[in-house]
Amino acid sequence: MTKALNISFAILFSFHAYSQEDPPLEEQLGEVVISSQRIAIPFSEDSRTITVITSEEIEKSAAPTVADLLQQVAGVDIRRRGTAGMQADLYIRGGGFDQTLLLIDGIKVEDAQTGHHTLNMALPLEVIERIEIIKGPAARVYGQNAFTGAINIITKKETANFVDLGLSGGSYQQLNGAVTAASDFDHSSHLVHFSRNTSEGYRYNTDYDNANYFVKSLFNTQNQPIEVIGSFAERKFGANGFYASPAAKDQYEETQTSLVGVTSTFKGEKLSYSPRLYWRRNQDEYVFVRQDPSIYRNLHITNKVGAEVNANYTSEMGITGFGVDLSQVYLSSNNLGDRDRFMGTLFLEHRFEFLNDQLDVTPGVAATYFSDFDLHFFPGIDVGYSFSNQWKLYANAGYTYRIPTYTDLYYSDPTTIGNEDLDPEEALAQEIGLKFNSRHFSATLAGFNRDSENLIDYVKENEEDRWMATNIRSLNTKGVELQMDYRFEVSSFPQLLRLGYNYIEDEVKELEVNFSRYSINSLKHQVVATMQSQFLKNVSQTIVYKYAERTAGESYAVVDLALTWTIQQLELSVMANNIFNEVYTETNLVPMPKGNLLFGVVYRLD
């Protein structure tokens, strides 16, 4: 490795090695119910393209954050600015960063100000049980913002008593500390996490100081369980070239994002329902010149308070899912003004099964009322046919939409102006796919198409004009996605080979404007190859290869490595990222760091 490779040391704490007695992933996922849906459907029977990242895969992923982890999934485009998931935008199948919905344990945590804040709510990997990635039109199931798909982070429900203490140091003068503890009592159980991550940055003004607090408690476990979740994340970071022009090297940002949710589930013989209350808050302070905030400063505070009930009823006709979601959004901003919005959504869908349950048909519809955008309907349908226990053909179609963010509507600075007359973005999307699932090998092949209208772009007629948000784009997006997993054993040790490929072709209607800010820059070709292997009793290793070629023409390839050695409760590890020192950017011409190493030791107190 070259001198550009930064070598440092870490003490990292984790748990759960891959058990040789564990069933293959295909068998495990066959029992997993996609938890954010109203109709309880096992993973293997769902008629959509869904990827599940398990806790075992998370631990072996060679990824330190959720943003890095999601980059290992074909069809998901994470465009990072800086390291440690400091600021990253989430895209699925060529959509925009405002068009993907994030959920935490089924709670919708979108930000009405801007989709740039979506991943502010990404949790520490230590508390995540699995991640469900639903690709394609999902507004019928989740409501607005699920334009191109949705990602649901499922947190752990610990029943064992333990304490994990962590201290880590890494490249670019990283210094991190973490505490994770779980306790199980007669009538309750609790999981608590705290971590703080700091760094001097990999280049000028990319330093950061992050703190994460998380608690999940289950009360009244012997009778009617009540689940309470609380999370708070604070980020302070230099944003060299993150926004505006890459020449703006002195930008700075601080965000605070919190979530509180209370959920319970009532199960009857035929009817089950889950009521939920939640509150999500985000505060964002942006300074154009860090050394002098008086030059230009934005402060936005967004609150979303919601109540929802999701239910399903089983009858001779099949399973009916229905629900209601009511929420109120408040925004206070020195730039966007004081805004508020009420949203109410009704969901209804039914799963029919025919031909001895080989054919499933699930039509559904959602209707949402916005106090500032009136009423919108978005129907859809899923169809699947199982040829055998291993083969399934499926298809789905649906209308989907996104209402403009408050930034689209009201933002104003010396170069940009919002537009209060914007209409919602709309699309009709279709997908057809084929799944194969066996003990050692699984594969999914899907083709998709999306016709979008009223997409929002920032345009202007003259060079000296300000950019204005405008419903001006019409876009057809089509593509193919392939995912293959092969699991086998060498001397009784588990091995995993995974290959994912995604191809996207965008056809843009010609714009009748002189200047356009947003060019379409999807991942035209995306390849992700992963090898998780073990050849010695207590040693496992992971290699991840990521190749990206964008519509605009630039391409890059990055290789990451991870090695873990477990000795009873002690774990030694090393992680290497971008080992071949690839020079590349993911968004806004922000250069990503070259190769770096992270060494660690792991220990658990039972």
Secondary structure, DSSP 8 states (H G I E B T S, - for coil): --TTSB----B--------TTS--HHHHHHH-B-TTSSS--BGGG-SSEEEEEEHHHHHTSS-SSHHHHHTTSTTEEEEEESSTTSEEEEEETT--TTSEEEEETTEE---SS-GGGGGGG---GGGEEEEEEEES--HHHH-TT-SSEEEEEEE----S-EEEEEEEEETTTEEEEEEEEEEE-SSEEEEEEEEEEEE--SSTT--EEEEEEEEEEEE-TTSS-EEEEEEEEEEEEE-TTSSS-TT-TT-EEEEEEEEEEEEE-EE-SSEEEEEEEEEEEEEEEEESSTT-TTSSEEEEEEEEEEEEEEEEEEETTEEEEEEEEEEEEEEEETTTEEEEEEEEEEEEEEEEEETTTTEEEEEEEEEEEETTTEEEEEEEEEEEEESSSSEEEEEEEEEEEE---HHHHH-B-SSEE--TT---EEEEEEEEEEEEE-SSEEEEEEEEEEEEEEEEEEEESSTTS-EEEEEEEEEEEEEEEEEEEEEEEETTEEEEEEEEEEEEEEEE----SSEES-----EEEEEEEEEEEEEETTEEEEEEEEEEEETTS-EEEEEEEEEEEEETTEEEEEEEESTT----BSSTT-B----EEEEEEEEEE-
